[in-house]
Amino acid sequence: MLFDTICAPATAPVNSALSVIRISGRDSLAVASSIFSNPAKILDRHAAYGSILSDGEIVDDVILLFYKGPKSFTGEDVVEIICHGNPVIVSKIMKLLFNKGARAALPGEFTQRAFLNGKVDLTEAEAINTLINSRSDWEIKKALEQMHGAISKIVSLIKDRIIELKADIEAGIDFSEEDIEFVSYDEAKNIALSIKSDLEDFLRRCRVGERVSKGIDVILAGRPNVGKSSLLNLILNEDRAIVSDIPGTTRDIIRESVQIGGVRINLTDTAGIAEPGDDIERIGIELSKKKISDASIVVAIIDARDGFTDRDREIFELFKDKRVIYVINKKDLVDEKSLDNIRKETGIDFIAISAKSGDGFKELEKAIADIINNDFVDYSDSFIADARIQSILNEAIDILCRIISLFESKELPEIIASELNELIYKISEITGEISADDILGSIFRRFCIGK
């Protein structure tokens, strides 16, 4: 399997200007040359123009690119055929490649070969998949950083410190008869504590990144007919929710994603919280209350025409312990003095907006971004790391706790060195220096075909 020549479309099977078919393996050049009209023109890292032929008939005019291994993405000989973006044409070319001895690539197989050939480590390979599936500017930025070794560098620095500590412990064993002490138990314990602190900080940054990559949950809450659905439509810049003057129009939860400040926001429009008129409305209101309790940020909305009502006060009690942005909607229907009176009477610094015209929206957007920057103050310094990496870090911290206890009890250096060796192996799993085949298979199967 590892020595097969593989091929797959690297672009989506839709009608488009261009499509790319990727071939990798020791026979990739021979396979591509056998269906190309001008094989003599194929040179390393040069574009060759010609036709794909089937029994002498032209299938398509293409550009063919050849990358001689190991200077290629996979580390093998790689050919990319750039053809016209018609799925029928792509299918015909793929069948010709199969007939010449190539096989269909498995999901993620190109990246897996890049990993196995030392072109990328496991965290860099995973970052490629993260980049492809990113849904915000922040995720793209993080994925690119990790593709260029952001996680790998941290792992390398931590591992080097562990190796150095292990070397000092083992040196003490080798020179035990000379009564030479390379590092005392107390010094070694302090080094281990420092490494543990680094691992815990690494894990914390991974958890922050995981939370931000899933999206910050922002919920729109308030009485019926205060303009929650209109505000949702304004933020999304589309008519996603039905807008009506009839209270209780929104009975279900509407959830959409949008970017604010480069970060993905999971925006939820809820049923207006009032005395329910029927069972369906009652269920919607209960769902609203549940969503409020789970939200990171609540946008609490009142109607400028009604002022701050007793019902508003009751509703605001539901999220008194949450991060709240207070909004007066329909500012276009009242004068500025009325808005100031509401602020003075309540002592709340409401943001006044008009969901209809968009006036005041930038201030609301900034308020959401400010909370994200304050509550996730270190999100820019975090990582997008899945459960695999976080699990390894937890296990590594547990091993370090055992090692620290061994230093405290002045255990035999041979036992401590053995535990440090286990820790090195555990840390190495992050970058894939040591990984079981079934784990690798699970990781690369998540990739799209052609990557």
C-alpha positions as CSV (number, residue, x, y, z in Angstrom):
1,M,0.0,0.0,0.0
2,L,2.7,2.5,1.0
3,F,4.6,2.0,-2.3
4,D,1.5,2.2,-4.6
5,T,1.1,5.1,-7.0
6,I,-2.0,6.9,-5.8
7,C,-4.2,9.6,-7.4
8,A,-7.2,11.7,-6.5
9,P,-8.8,15.0,-7.4
10,A,-7.5,17.8,-5.1
11,T,-10.4,20.0,-5.9
12,A,-14.2,19.6,-5.3
13,P,-16.2,17.7,-7.9
14,V,-18.2,20.7,-9.1
15,N,-18.2,22.7,-12.3
16,S,-15.5,25.4,-12.1
17,A,-12.8,27.0,-14.1
18,L,-10.1,24.5,-13.2
19,S,-9.7,21.2,-11.4
20,V,-6.5,19.6,-10.1
21,I,-5.7,15.9,-10.0
22,R,-2.8,14.9,-7.8
23,I,-0.6,11.8,-8.4
24,S,2.1,10.5,-6.0
25,G,4.4,7.5,-5.9
26,R,7.4,6.1,-7.6
27,D,5.6,5.5,-10.8
28,S,3.7,8.8,-10.9
29,L,5.8,10.3,-13.7
30,A,5.5,7.1,-15.9
31,V,1.7,6.9,-15.3
32,A,1.2,10.6,-16.2
33,S,3.5,10.5,-19.2
34,S,1.6,7.5,-20.6
35,I,-1.5,9.6,-21.2
36,F,0.1,13.0,-21.9
37,S,0.7,14.2,-25.5
38,N,4.1,15.8,-24.8
39,P,6.0,13.6,-22.3
40,A,9.3,15.0,-23.4
41,K,8.3,18.5,-22.1
42,I,7.8,17.2,-18.5
43,L,10.6,18.7,-16.4
44,D,11.0,19.0,-12.7
45,R,9.2,22.1,-11.4
46,H,8.2,23.2,-14.9
47,A,4.8,23.6,-16.3
48,A,4.2,21.5,-19.4
49,Y,1.2,22.2,-21.7
50,G,-0.4,19.4,-23.7
51,S,-3.3,17.1,-24.0
52,I,-4.6,14.1,-22.1
53,L,-5.1,11.3,-24.7
54,S,-7.3,8.2,-24.7
55,D,-6.7,5.9,-27.6
56,G,-5.4,8.9,-29.6
57,E,-8.4,11.1,-28.8
58,I,-8.1,14.3,-26.8
59,V,-9.8,14.2,-23.5
60,D,-8.8,17.7,-22.4
61,D,-6.0,20.3,-22.8
62,V,-4.1,20.5,-19.5
63,I,-1.1,21.9,-17.7
64,L,1.1,19.2,-16.1
65,L,3.4,19.9,-13.2
66,F,6.1,17.5,-12.0
67,Y,7.8,17.6,-8.6
68,K,10.7,15.2,-8.2
69,G,10.9,13.6,-4.8
70,P,12.0,14.2,-2.1
71,K,11.4,17.9,-2.9
72,S,7.6,17.6,-3.0
73,F,4.7,17.7,-0.6
74,T,4.6,13.9,0.0
75,G,8.4,13.4,-0.4
76,E,7.7,11.2,-3.4
77,D,7.6,11.9,-7.1
78,V,4.4,14.0,-7.5
79,V,2.5,15.0,-10.6
80,E,-0.4,17.5,-10.7
81,I,-2.7,17.7,-13.7
82,I,-4.6,21.0,-14.0
83,C,-7.5,20.4,-16.3
84,H,-10.8,22.2,-17.0
85,G,-13.2,22.1,-14.0
86,N,-15.8,19.6,-15.4
87,P,-16.5,16.6,-13.2
88,V,-17.0,14.5,-16.3
89,I,-13.5,15.4,-17.6
90,V,-12.0,14.7,-14.2
91,S,-13.7,11.3,-14.1
92,K,-12.3,10.4,-17.5
93,I,-8.8,11.3,-16.5
94,M,-9.0,9.4,-13.3
95,K,-10.2,6.3,-15.2
96,L,-7.2,6.6,-17.5
97,L,-4.8,6.8,-14.5
98,F,-6.4,3.7,-12.9
99,N,-5.9,1.9,-16.2
100,K,-2.2,2.8,-16.2
101,G,-1.7,1.3,-12.7
102,A,-2.5,4.1,-10.2
103,R,-5.1,3.5,-7.5
104,A,-7.5,5.9,-5.8
105,A,-6.0,7.6,-2.8
106,L,-7.6,7.1,0.6
107,P,-8.7,10.1,2.6
108,G,-5.6,11.9,3.9
109,E,-3.2,9.5,2.2
110,F,-1.1,12.2,0.6
111,T,-0.6,14.0,3.9
112,Q,0.0,10.6,5.6
113,R,2.8,10.0,3.1
114,A,4.2,13.4,3.8
115,F,4.3,12.5,7.5
116,L,5.8,9.1,7.0
117,N,8.5,10.6,4.7
118,G,9.4,13.3,7.3
119,K,8.0,16.2,5.4
120,V,5.7,17.2,8.2
121,D,5.2,16.0,11.8
122,L,1.9,15.0,13.2
123,T,0.9,18.4,14.5
124,E,1.7,20.0,11.2
125,A,-0.3,17.4,9.3
126,E,-3.3,17.9,11.6
127,A,-2.9,21.7,11.1
128,I,-3.4,21.2,7.3
129,N,-6.8,19.6,8.0
130,T,-7.6,22.4,10.5
131,L,-6.8,25.0,7.8
132,I,-9.1,23.3,5.3
133,N,-12.0,23.2,7.7
134,S,-11.5,26.6,9.4
135,R,-14.5,28.8,9.7
136,S,-13.0,32.0,10.9
137,D,-10.0,34.3,10.3
138,W,-8.6,33.3,13.8
139,E,-8.8,29.6,13.0
140,I,-7.0,30.1,9.7
141,K,-4.2,32.2,11.4
142,K,-3.8,29.5,14.1
143,A,-3.8,26.7,11.5
144,L,-1.1,28.4,9.5
145,E,1.0,29.0,12.6
146,Q,0.8,25.3,13.5
147,M,1.5,24.2,9.9
148,H,4.8,26.2,10.4
149,G,5.6,24.4,13.6
150,A,4.1,26.5,16.4
151,I,3.2,23.4,18.5
152,S,6.2,21.4,17.3
153,K,8.6,24.1,18.7
154,I,7.0,24.1,22.1
155,V,7.1,20.3,22.3
156,S,10.7,20.3,21.2
157,L,11.7,22.8,23.9
158,I,9.9,20.9,26.6
159,K,11.3,17.5,25.5
160,D,14.9,18.9,25.4
161,R,14.5,20.0,29.1
162,I,13.3,16.5,30.0
163,I,16.2,14.9,28.1
164,E,18.7,17.2,29.8
165,L,17.3,16.3,33.2
166,K,17.4,12.6,32.4
167,A,21.0,13.0,31.2
168,D,22.0,14.5,34.6
169,I,20.3,11.7,36.5
170,E,21.9,9.0,34.4
171,A,25.3,10.8,34.7
172,G,25.0,10.5,38.4
173,I,24.4,6.8,38.1
174,D,27.5,6.3,35.9
175,F,29.7,8.2,38.3
176,S,28.1,7.1,41.5
177,E,31.4,5.4,42.7
178,E,33.3,8.6,42.3
179,D,30.7,10.3,44.5
180,I,30.0,13.0,41.9
181,E,26.5,14.6,42.0
182,F,25.5,16.2,38.7
183,V,22.1,17.5,40.1
184,S,20.7,17.3,43.6
185,Y,17.3,15.9,44.4
186,D,16.0,19.3,45.3
187,E,17.4,20.9,42.1
188,A,16.0,18.1,40.0
189,K,12.6,18.4,41.7
190,N,12.5,22.2,41.0
191,I,13.4,21.5,37.3
192,A,10.5,18.9,37.2
193,L,8.1,21.4,38.8
194,S,9.1,24.0,36.2
195,I,8.5,21.5,33.3
196,K,5.2,20.6,34.9
197,S,4.2,24.3,34.9
198,D,5.1,24.5,31.2
199,L,3.0,21.5,30.4
200,E,0.1,22.9,32.3
201,D,0.4,26.2,30.5
202,F,0.5,24.4,27.2
203,L,-2.6,22.4,28.1
204,R,-4.4,25.6,29.2
205,R,-3.6,27.3,25.9
206,C,-4.9,24.2,24.0
207,R,-8.2,24.4,26.0
208,V,-8.7,28.1,25.3
209,G,-8.0,27.5,21.6
210,E,-10.5,24.6,21.6
211,R,-13.2,26.7,23.1
212,V,-12.6,29.6,20.7
213,S,-12.5,27.4,17.7
214,K,-15.9,25.9,18.5
215,G,-17.3,29.5,18.5
216,I,-18.3,31.9,21.3
217,D,-21.9,31.4,22.2
218,V,-23.8,34.7,22.1
219,I,-27.6,34.7,22.7
220,L,-30.2,37.4,22.0
221,A,-32.7,37.6,24.8
222,G,-35.6,39.7,25.8
223,R,-39.4,40.1,25.8
224,P,-41.4,39.2,22.7
225,N,-41.3,41.7,19.9
226,V,-38.4,43.8,21.1
227,G,-36.5,43.1,17.8
228,K,-34.4,40.0,18.5
229,S,-35.0,38.5,15.1
230,S,-34.4,41.8,13.4
231,L,-31.1,42.2,15.2
232,L,-30.2,38.6,14.2
233,N,-30.9,39.4,10.6
234,L,-28.8,42.6,10.9
235,I,-25.8,40.8,12.3
236,L,-26.0,38.0,9.7
237,N,-26.8,40.5,6.9
238,E,-29.6,38.3,5.7
239,D,-33.2,37.6,6.4
240,R,-32.7,34.4,8.4
241,A,-35.5,34.9,11.0
242,I,-39.1,35.8,10.4
243,V,-39.9,39.4,11.5
244,S,-43.4,40.3,12.6
245,D,-45.2,42.7,14.8
246,I,-47.1,39.7,16.3
247,P,-45.5,38.8,19.7
248,G,-44.3,35.2,20.0
249,T,-43.5,34.8,16.3
250,T,-40.2,33.1,17.1
251,R,-41.0,29.9,19.0
252,D,-38.0,27.9,18.2
253,I,-34.2,28.4,18.6
254,I,-32.5,29.8,15.6
255,R,-28.7,29.4,15.6
256,E,-26.2,30.7,13.1
257,S,-22.5,31.4,12.9
258,V,-20.9,34.7,12.0
259,Q,-17.5,36.4,12.4
260,I,-16.9,39.3,14.8
261,G,-13.3,40.5,15.2
262,G,-12.1,37.5,13.3
263,V,-13.6,35.0,15.8
264,R,-16.5,32.7,15.1
265,I,-19.6,33.6,17.0
266,N,-22.5,31.1,17.5
267,L,-25.4,33.5,17.5
268,T,-28.7,32.3,18.9
269,D,-32.1,34.0,18.5
270,T,-34.5,32.8,21.2
271,A,-38.2,32.8,21.7
272,G,-39.3,36.0,23.5
273,I,-39.6,35.4,27.3
274,A,-43.2,36.0,28.3
275,E,-46.2,34.2,29.8
276,P,-46.6,31.3,27.3
277,G,-49.8,31.3,25.3
278,D,-49.7,27.5,24.4
279,D,-47.6,24.4,24.9
280,I,-45.4,25.1,21.9
281,E,-44.6,28.6,23.1
282,R,-44.0,27.3,26.6
283,I,-41.4,24.8,25.2
284,G,-39.7,27.6,23.2
285,I,-39.4,29.8,26.3
286,E,-37.9,26.9,28.4
287,L,-35.4,26.3,25.6
288,S,-34.5,30.0,25.7
289,K,-33.8,29.9,29.4
290,K,-31.6,26.9,29.0
291,K,-29.7,28.6,26.2
292,I,-29.2,31.7,28.3
293,S,-27.6,29.6,31.1
294,D,-25.2,28.0,28.6
295,A,-24.2,31.2,26.8
296,S,-20.9,33.0,27.1
297,I,-22.4,36.4,26.3
298,V,-26.0,37.5,26.5
299,V,-27.3,40.5,24.4
300,A,-30.2,41.7,26.5
301,I,-32.7,43.7,24.4
302,I,-35.5,46.1,25.4
303,D,-37.9,48.2,23.3
304,A,-37.1,51.9,23.3
305,R,-40.9,52.7,23.0
306,D,-41.8,50.8,26.1
307,G,-38.8,51.8,28.3
308,F,-37.6,49.5,31.0
309,T,-40.6,47.4,32.1
310,D,-41.2,45.2,35.1
311,R,-41.1,42.2,32.8
312,D,-37.7,43.4,31.5
313,R,-36.4,43.6,35.0
314,E,-37.6,40.0,35.7
315,I,-36.0,38.7,32.5
316,F,-32.7,40.5,33.3
317,E,-32.5,38.5,36.6
318,L,-32.1,35.3,34.5
319,F,-28.6,36.4,33.4
320,K,-27.4,38.6,36.2
321,D,-24.4,36.4,36.7
322,K,-23.5,36.3,32.9
323,R,-21.5,38.6,30.7
324,V,-24.3,40.9,29.4
325,I,-24.5,43.6,26.8
326,Y,-27.6,45.7,27.3
327,V,-29.3,47.0,24.2
328,I,-32.1,49.4,23.5
329,N,-33.6,48.6,20.2
330,K,-35.8,50.8,17.9
331,K,-33.9,54.0,18.8
332,D,-35.2,55.5,15.5
333,L,-38.7,55.6,17.0
334,V,-37.9,57.8,20.1
335,D,-35.8,60.9,20.7
336,E,-32.4,61.0,22.4
337,K,-33.8,62.3,25.6
338,S,-36.0,59.2,26.0
339,L,-32.9,57.0,25.6
340,D,-31.0,59.0,28.2
341,N,-33.9,58.8,30.7
342,I,-33.9,55.0,30.4
343,R,-30.2,54.9,31.1
344,K,-30.6,57.2,34.2
345,E,-33.6,55.4,35.6
346,T,-31.9,52.0,35.3
347,G,-28.3,52.9,35.9
348,I,-27.5,50.6,32.9
349,D,-25.2,51.8,30.1
350,F,-27.5,50.6,27.3
351,I,-26.2,50.6,23.7
352,A,-28.9,52.2,21.6
353,I,-29.4,50.7,18.1
354,S,-31.9,50.4,15.3
355,A,-32.0,46.9,14.0
356,K,-34.1,48.3,11.1
357,S,-31.5,50.9,9.9
358,G,-28.3,49.4,11.4
359,D,-27.6,52.6,13.4
360,G,-25.6,51.7,16.5
361,F,-24.6,48.3,15.2
362,K,-20.9,49.0,15.1
363,E,-21.0,49.9,18.8
364,L,-22.7,46.6,19.6
365,E,-20.2,44.7,17.5
366,K,-17.3,46.4,19.3
367,A,-18.8,45.5,22.7
368,I,-19.0,41.8,21.8
369,A,-15.4,41.9,20.5
370,D,-14.2,43.7,23.7
371,I,-15.8,41.0,25.9
372,I,-14.1,38.3,23.9
373,N,-10.7,40.0,24.2
374,N,-11.2,40.5,27.9
375,D,-12.6,37.0,28.8
376,F,-10.3,35.2,26.4
377,V,-7.4,37.5,26.9
378,D,-4.9,34.9,25.8
379,Y,-6.8,33.4,22.9
380,S,-4.4,34.9,20.5
381,D,-1.6,32.9,22.1
382,S,-3.5,29.6,22.2
383,F,-3.5,26.5,20.0
384,I,-6.1,24.5,18.1
385,A,-5.4,21.1,19.5
386,D,-7.8,18.2,19.6
387,A,-8.6,15.7,22.3
388,R,-5.6,13.6,21.3
389,I,-3.0,16.2,22.2
390,Q,-4.9,17.3,25.3
391,S,-5.1,13.6,26.5
392,I,-1.3,13.2,26.0
393,L,-0.6,16.4,28.0
394,N,-2.8,15.2,30.8
395,E,-1.0,11.8,30.9
396,A,2.4,13.6,30.7
397,I,1.5,15.8,33.7
398,D,0.5,12.7,35.7
399,I,3.9,11.1,34.9
400,L,5.6,14.3,36.1
401,C,3.7,14.3,39.3
402,R,5.0,10.8,40.0
403,I,8.5,11.9,39.1
404,I,8.3,14.8,41.5
405,S,7.2,12.5,44.3
406,L,10.2,10.2,43.5
407,F,12.5,13.2,43.9
408,E,10.8,14.1,47.2
409,S,11.3,10.6,48.5
410,K,14.9,10.4,47.1
411,E,14.1,7.3,45.2
412,L,16.8,5.4,43.3
413,P,18.1,7.3,40.3
414,E,17.5,4.3,38.0
415,I,13.8,4.3,38.8
416,I,13.6,8.1,38.2
417,A,15.5,7.8,34.9
418,S,13.0,5.1,33.8
419,E,10.0,7.4,34.6
420,L,11.7,10.3,32.7
421,N,12.2,8.0,29.7
422,E,8.5,7.2,29.8
423,L,7.8,10.9,29.9
424,I,10.0,11.5,26.8
425,Y,8.1,8.8,24.9
426,K,4.8,10.3,26.0
427,I,5.7,13.8,24.8
428,S,7.0,12.4,21.5
429,E,3.5,11.1,20.7
430,I,2.3,14.7,20.2
431,T,4.4,15.2,17.1
432,G,4.1,11.6,16.0
433,E,7.7,10.5,16.6
434,I,6.2,7.6,18.4
435,S,2.7,6.6,17.4
436,A,0.7,3.4,16.9
437,D,-0.5,2.7,13.4
438,D,-4.1,2.6,14.4
439,I,-3.8,6.1,15.9
440,L,-2.3,7.4,12.7
441,G,-5.0,5.7,10.7
442,S,-7.7,7.4,12.8
443,I,-6.1,10.8,12.3
444,F,-5.6,10.7,8.6
445,R,-9.0,9.3,7.9
446,R,-10.5,12.6,9.0
447,F,-8.9,14.3,6.0
448,C,-10.6,14.9,2.7
449,I,-9.7,12.7,-0.3
450,G,-6.9,14.4,-2.4
451,K,-5.1,15.9,0.7
